[in-house]
Amino acid sequence: MSLLLAAAAVLCLFSSCSEEADGDPLTVNGTPISDEIFRFYLDEGFGDDSLWDKSDIVNYATEQCIRYVAVNSAFEARGLSLSAGEIADLSERGNALWRYFGAHYEKIGVSKQTFMKIQTSLAYTESLRYALFDKGGVMPLGDDMLKSYLSEKYASFKALSGNLFGTDVYGNRTELTNEQAMNIMDRYDTAANQINIGGSIEYVYASLVNSGNDEVRQSLETVVILDGNPFYPEGFYSFVKEIEPGKAQAMIFDDKIYLVYRVDILSDPDIFEKYRNACLIAVSEPYLQSEINVMCNAYTSVRRSFAVERCYNSVKEGRNS
């Protein structure tokens, strides 16, 4: 158990068991936390497959409420504000999530107003991220660190692909003969070799198209992916990362063949600018959570046992209904 939760648990011992059940379940530095906010975080603690017991779930909700107060207070103390665009994005995202999950939250006693308060606090967290770690921030993370992450975690390439099967006049799949399949594979291997001895992928593309191979009439734009991209077969990301930048290789995945040209992801400044924000979020995350933990250490909480019990039971019943 973290020191934060241990402190919270100790303070709970001093909460009077005679308190009325209709009181606030928690106060953080004297600030009351409503039933609805506490229920929201209890629900997160339950999760879909959580193995936590009741004590774990209540402690989790307590810690999240402390973080909620700490983030909101830090946002205000630093004089930060959300831009008009950020407010619009927050509203759009919050309304979309509510349309999808609203019925669930209403069952556990969380209103849309409270749900939007939670979403707003998440937006405050992101504002703190940029105020701390972006350019001009208190502890800015340099572009060299972000570029290193981009190079390590992303794969950049241009690719052509073809089917190792045919179709009849009705659009039904037909199987190729071994000779037909070998001819396609030979064309792709030859194309990769042409690139690797100095030919451009654009020239190879043109030559394949001119030879009448309809399967390669595709865009040659540079593609950037993370591992696990759902639009490419399993193992494709690792295959790309193993190719030397500036080189090409052909590979079969299931019933498709790919000719992949590995792009040096750091050679194009536009790629870095496009993905810089995603890299900043990923790289700064552990630093941000550490800073929030430090903030939380300045807060104490007191739980009211009967009110906590009431909230816990209402969430459990709502989830089971």
Backbone torsions as a table, in degrees:
resi	resn	phi	psi	omega
1	MET	NA	135.6	180.0
2	SER	-67.9	158.3	177.0
3	LEU	-58.8	-35.5	179.5
4	LEU	-60.2	-48.2	-179.0
5	LEU	-71.6	-34.6	178.4
6	ALA	-61.6	-43.1	178.4
7	ALA	-63.2	-41.7	179.2
8	ALA	-62.0	-41.6	-178.6
9	ALA	-65.6	-41.0	178.7
10	VAL	-62.9	-45.0	-179.9
11	LEU	-61.8	-32.5	-180.0
12	CYS	-61.8	-28.2	-178.7
13	LEU	-64.5	-23.4	-178.1
14	PHE	-91.5	-2.8	176.6
15	SER	-73.5	133.8	-177.1
16	SER	-71.8	127.8	178.8
17	CYS	-72.2	-8.0	-179.9
18	SER	-91.8	1.4	-178.7
19	GLU	-64.6	152.4	-179.9
20	GLU	-68.6	143.0	-177.7
21	ALA	-69.6	-15.4	-178.0
22	ASP	-91.3	9.6	176.6
23	GLY	-78.8	173.5	176.6
24	ASP	-67.0	138.9	-177.0
25	PRO	-70.1	-20.7	-172.0
26	LEU	-154.4	144.4	166.4
27	THR	-123.9	143.1	178.8
28	VAL	-122.0	113.2	-173.4
29	ASN	50.5	38.5	178.4
30	GLY	85.2	-9.1	179.0
31	THR	-84.7	120.7	-179.3
32	PRO	-70.2	139.2	175.7
33	ILE	-106.2	124.1	-174.6
34	SER	-68.6	159.6	174.2
35	ASP	-51.8	-44.9	-172.1
36	GLU	-65.7	-42.6	178.2
37	ILE	-65.1	-42.1	179.8
38	PHE	-64.9	-39.5	178.2
39	ARG	-63.8	-40.1	179.4
40	PHE	-55.7	-46.9	-177.6
41	TYR	-76.7	-28.9	171.4
42	LEU	-60.3	-43.3	179.7
43	ASP	-59.5	-42.8	175.5
44	GLU	-59.1	-40.0	-179.4
45	GLY	-65.0	-35.7	176.4
46	PHE	-62.7	-45.3	-179.0
47	GLY	59.0	-175.7	179.7
48	ASP	-89.4	-26.3	-177.4
49	ASP	-141.6	32.6	-176.4
50	SER	-67.3	138.2	175.4
51	LEU	-101.3	7.7	179.6
52	TRP	-69.6	149.7	172.0
53	ASP	-91.2	-178.5	-175.3
54	LYS	-57.2	-44.8	-179.1
55	SER	-60.1	-42.3	179.0
56	ASP	-61.4	-43.7	-177.0
57	ILE	-65.6	-43.9	179.3
58	VAL	-65.2	-41.1	178.1
59	ASN	-63.8	-39.6	177.7
60	TYR	-61.9	-47.2	-179.8
61	ALA	-61.3	-38.5	178.1
62	THR	-62.1	-47.4	-179.2
63	GLU	-62.5	-41.4	-179.6
64	GLN	-66.5	-34.6	176.8
65	CYS	-66.7	-38.5	176.0
66	ILE	-62.1	-43.0	178.7
67	ARG	-64.7	-37.7	178.1
68	TYR	-59.1	-48.7	179.9
69	VAL	-66.3	-42.5	-177.7
70	ALA	-62.6	-44.6	-179.2
71	VAL	-65.7	-47.3	-179.5
72	ASN	-61.3	-39.7	-179.9
73	SER	-68.6	-41.3	179.7
74	ALA	-65.9	-38.7	177.8
75	PHE	-59.3	-45.5	-179.6
76	GLU	-70.5	-42.0	-177.1
77	ALA	-63.7	-32.1	-179.9
78	ARG	-84.6	0.1	179.2
79	GLY	67.3	30.1	-179.0
80	LEU	-83.3	161.0	176.1
81	SER	-151.8	155.6	176.7
82	LEU	-87.2	138.2	177.2
83	SER	-73.2	167.5	177.6
84	ALA	-59.2	-39.1	178.6
85	GLY	-66.3	-40.6	178.9
86	GLU	-66.4	-37.9	177.7
87	ILE	-65.5	-40.4	178.8
88	ALA	-65.0	-43.7	178.4
89	ASP	-63.1	-41.3	178.7
90	LEU	-60.5	-44.7	180.0
91	SER	-64.5	-44.4	-179.6
92	GLU	-63.2	-46.7	-179.1
93	ARG	-66.6	-44.8	-179.0
94	GLY	-62.1	-43.3	179.0
95	ASN	-65.5	-38.0	178.2
96	ALA	-64.8	-43.8	178.6
97	LEU	-65.0	-38.4	-179.5
98	TRP	-66.1	-38.9	177.7
99	ARG	-59.6	-33.6	-176.5
100	TYR	-85.8	-41.0	-173.0
101	PHE	-111.6	-3.1	-173.0
102	GLY	-56.4	-40.2	-178.3
103	ALA	-61.6	-38.1	178.3
104	HIS	-64.4	-47.7	-177.3
105	TYR	-65.6	-35.7	177.5
106	GLU	-63.8	-34.9	178.8
107	LYS	-64.7	-31.1	-178.8
108	ILE	-97.5	5.7	174.6
109	GLY	86.8	31.2	176.5
110	VAL	-115.1	120.6	-178.3
111	SER	-82.3	165.7	177.2
112	LYS	-63.2	-36.2	179.3
113	GLN	-59.6	-44.6	178.5
114	THR	-68.7	-40.6	177.6
115	PHE	-56.9	-43.2	179.8
116	MET	-69.0	-29.8	174.1
117	LYS	-62.7	-41.4	178.1
118	ILE	-64.6	-43.8	178.9
119	GLN	-63.7	-36.8	177.9
120	THR	-65.0	-40.3	177.9
121	SER	-63.2	-35.7	175.9
122	LEU	-64.6	-37.8	176.4
123	ALA	-65.5	-37.1	175.9
124	TYR	-62.0	-38.6	178.6
125	THR	-60.1	-42.5	179.0
126	GLU	-67.4	-36.0	176.2
127	SER	-62.5	-40.6	176.7
128	LEU	-62.7	-38.7	178.7
129	ARG	-55.2	-50.4	-176.3
130	TYR	-71.2	-35.6	178.4
131	ALA	-64.9	-28.9	-178.6
132	LEU	-90.6	-42.5	-163.8
133	PHE	-119.3	-10.1	179.4
134	ASP	-83.2	177.3	177.4
135	LYS	-54.6	132.5	-179.1
136	GLY	81.2	1.1	-179.8
137	GLY	-79.5	179.8	-178.8
138	VAL	-66.4	-41.0	-179.0
139	MET	-133.2	66.8	-171.6
140	PRO	-63.6	138.8	174.0
141	LEU	-90.0	123.5	-174.8
142	GLY	-67.7	155.7	179.5
143	ASP	-62.5	-29.2	178.6
144	ASP	-61.2	-39.3	178.1
145	MET	-66.5	-40.1	-178.9
146	LEU	-70.4	-38.1	177.3
147	LYS	-65.6	-37.6	177.4
148	SER	-61.7	-41.8	177.9
149	TYR	-65.3	-43.5	178.8
150	LEU	-57.3	-46.8	-178.0
151	SER	-66.4	-35.0	-177.0
152	GLU	-77.5	-41.4	-169.0
153	LYS	-98.4	-20.4	-176.9
154	TYR	-107.7	152.7	173.8
155	ALA	-117.8	133.5	-177.7
156	SER	-123.0	134.1	-173.3
157	PHE	-163.1	165.8	165.5
158	LYS	-118.1	144.3	-174.1
159	ALA	-146.8	147.9	168.3
160	LEU	-117.7	147.6	177.8
161	SER	-140.9	152.9	178.8
162	GLY	-142.1	156.8	179.1
163	ASN	-86.9	142.0	173.3
164	LEU	-98.6	40.9	174.0
165	PHE	-156.0	167.1	-179.8
166	GLY	-117.1	-178.6	175.1
167	THR	-136.6	148.0	177.9
168	ASP	-89.8	-175.0	-175.0
169	VAL	-65.7	-17.0	179.1
170	TYR	-95.9	1.9	-179.6
171	GLY	85.8	7.1	178.9
172	ASN	-82.0	147.9	-179.7
173	ARG	-69.2	138.5	173.4
174	THR	-128.4	149.3	-178.2
175	GLU	-87.6	143.1	177.3
176	LEU	-82.2	154.0	170.2
177	THR	-74.2	162.5	177.4
178	ASN	-56.8	-39.5	-179.3
179	GLU	-65.2	-41.9	178.5
180	GLN	-63.9	-43.4	179.1
181	ALA	-63.8	-41.8	179.9
182	MET	-64.6	-36.7	178.9
183	ASN	-63.2	-42.1	177.8
184	ILE	-64.6	-44.4	-179.2
185	MET	-64.4	-38.6	178.2
186	ASP	-63.9	-40.3	178.9
187	ARG	-61.6	-42.2	-179.0
188	TYR	-70.0	-40.5	177.5
189	ASP	-63.7	-41.8	179.0
190	THR	-63.6	-40.9	179.0
191	ALA	-62.6	-42.7	178.8
192	ALA	-62.6	-42.1	179.5
193	ASN	-64.1	-37.8	177.7
194	GLN	-61.6	-40.6	177.8
195	ILE	-65.6	-41.8	-174.3
196	ASN	-72.1	-13.3	175.5
197	ILE	-104.3	11.9	172.9
198	GLY	121.3	-8.0	178.4
199	GLY	-76.1	154.8	179.0
200	SER	-90.1	152.1	178.9
201	ILE	-66.2	-28.9	177.6
202	GLU	-64.9	-40.4	178.0
203	TYR	-66.2	-43.2	179.8
204	VAL	-63.1	-41.3	178.0
205	TYR	-58.0	-48.6	-179.1
206	ALA	-61.0	-40.2	-178.3
207	SER	-67.9	-37.0	178.2
208	LEU	-69.1	-40.7	178.6
209	VAL	-65.1	-43.8	-178.8
210	ASN	-65.7	-21.1	178.7
211	SER	-82.0	0.2	174.8
212	GLY	90.9	17.3	-179.4
213	ASN	-90.6	94.0	-175.7
214	ASP	-62.2	-22.5	-174.7
215	GLU	-68.2	-13.1	-178.5
216	VAL	-105.7	12.3	178.1
217	ARG	-78.1	81.0	-174.3
218	GLN	-136.0	165.9	176.6
219	SER	-72.2	143.8	177.8
220	LEU	-105.4	30.5	179.3
221	GLU	-69.8	154.8	176.2
222	THR	-74.9	129.7	-178.9
223	VAL	-110.5	139.1	177.6
224	VAL	-123.2	127.0	-178.1
225	ILE	-136.1	158.8	168.6
226	LEU	-101.0	163.1	175.6
227	ASP	-59.0	138.5	179.0
228	GLY	88.0	9.1	178.3
229	ASN	-56.0	125.3	-173.3
230	PRO	-72.0	-12.1	-177.2
231	PHE	-88.7	-1.5	178.7
232	TYR	-127.9	152.1	-175.5
233	PRO	-66.6	159.2	177.8
234	GLU	-58.5	133.3	-180.0
235	GLY	92.7	-10.2	-176.3
236	PHE	-66.1	-43.7	179.7
237	TYR	-57.5	-47.5	-179.8
238	SER	-63.1	-38.2	177.1
239	PHE	-59.9	-46.3	-179.5
240	VAL	-62.8	-44.2	-176.4
241	LYS	-65.1	-22.8	-179.6
242	GLU	-82.2	-14.4	178.7
243	ILE	-80.4	136.3	178.0
244	GLU	-67.3	135.2	177.3
245	PRO	-54.3	134.5	-177.9
246	GLY	88.8	1.7	179.8
247	LYS	-118.8	168.2	-177.5
248	ALA	-131.4	157.2	177.4
249	GLN	-155.5	146.4	176.1
250	ALA	-101.2	144.6	-179.2
251	MET	-152.3	144.8	177.4
252	ILE	-99.2	130.0	172.0
253	PHE	-124.8	114.8	-178.0
254	ASP	56.8	-117.2	-176.7
255	ASP	-109.7	25.5	177.0
256	LYS	-128.7	151.4	175.8
257	ILE	-117.7	138.2	-177.5
258	TYR	-120.7	138.5	167.1
259	LEU	-108.9	114.3	-173.6
260	VAL	-116.4	128.6	174.2
261	TYR	-108.9	117.1	-177.7
262	ARG	-78.3	123.4	178.4
263	VAL	-94.0	136.2	172.1
264	ASP	-69.4	107.9	-171.3
265	ILE	-64.4	-24.2	-179.4
266	LEU	-89.5	-1.7	-178.8
267	SER	-81.1	-16.5	-177.7
268	ASP	-114.5	105.9	-178.8
269	PRO	-61.0	-24.9	179.2
270	ASP	-65.9	-33.5	178.4
271	ILE	-64.9	-45.4	-179.8
272	PHE	-61.6	-43.7	-179.7
273	GLU	-62.6	-36.8	-179.6
274	LYS	-67.5	-37.6	-174.2
275	TYR	-105.8	4.0	-177.3
276	ARG	-58.2	-44.7	-177.2
277	ASN	-63.3	-42.7	178.3
278	ALA	-62.6	-39.1	178.1
279	CYS	-67.2	-40.5	179.0
280	LEU	-61.0	-43.6	179.5
281	ILE	-61.2	-45.9	-177.7
282	ALA	-66.7	-45.9	-175.9
283	VAL	-70.5	-36.9	-174.9
284	SER	-81.3	-14.2	-172.6
285	GLU	-53.9	-51.7	-179.6
286	PRO	-63.6	-34.7	177.4
287	TYR	-66.8	-41.2	179.6
288	LEU	-63.0	-47.3	-179.6
289	GLN	-62.9	-35.8	177.3
290	SER	-63.8	-42.4	178.8
291	GLU	-64.2	-40.8	179.0
292	ILE	-66.1	-37.7	177.0
293	ASN	-59.5	-42.2	178.4
294	VAL	-62.0	-43.5	177.3
295	MET	-58.1	-44.6	-175.4
296	CYS	-64.1	-27.0	-179.6
297	ASN	-63.6	-17.8	179.9
298	ALA	-87.6	0.7	-176.1
299	TYR	-113.1	145.5	172.8
300	THR	-121.9	155.0	-178.1
301	SER	-133.2	152.1	175.6
302	VAL	-130.4	124.8	178.4
303	ARG	-98.9	148.1	174.6
304	ARG	-107.2	112.6	-166.6
305	SER	-58.7	-44.2	-177.5
306	PHE	-67.6	-40.0	179.3
307	ALA	-67.8	-38.1	176.6
308	VAL	-62.1	-43.4	179.8
309	GLU	-61.8	-42.0	179.4
310	ARG	-62.5	-44.5	179.7
311	CYS	-64.4	-43.9	-178.9
312	TYR	-60.1	-46.9	-177.8
313	ASN	-65.2	-39.1	-178.8
314	SER	-67.1	-36.8	177.8
315	VAL	-68.6	-45.0	-179.7
316	LYS	-60.6	-43.9	179.5
317	GLU	-66.3	-41.8	-179.8
318	GLY	-64.1	-38.8	178.8
319	ARG	-68.9	-28.8	-178.1
320	ASN	-89.9	-8.0	-176.3
321	SER	-84.6	NA	NA
